[in-house]
Amino acid sequence: MITKEKEVVIQKKTEAHKKIEKELKRIEEKISTVEQEIEEQTISIGQLDFSKGETHSNILTSFELKKTELSILMSEWEEKMGEL
């Protein structure tokens, strides 16, 4: 038989899990977006026309920033998974 106190504890844990799962979904969506941006930048690098003076340094800088952002998001995701 479940007491009222146990019901409250179970409810709070369930709510906490739902909140963590929602946060995980948000992080996963951001990861997906960043991965897509990295892929698009990779394609852009391959399409530069150096004869027109186009440079890849700006794209590479942005690429490095996206990789850093992805790494941070992955760390957040792992941290949230540990809370489940």
Buried (B, 14 or more C-beta within 10 A) or exposed (E): EEEEEEEEEEEEEEEEEEEBEEBBEBBEEBBEBBEEBBEEBEEBEEEEEEEEEEEBEEBEEBBEEBEEBBEEBEEBBEEBEEEE
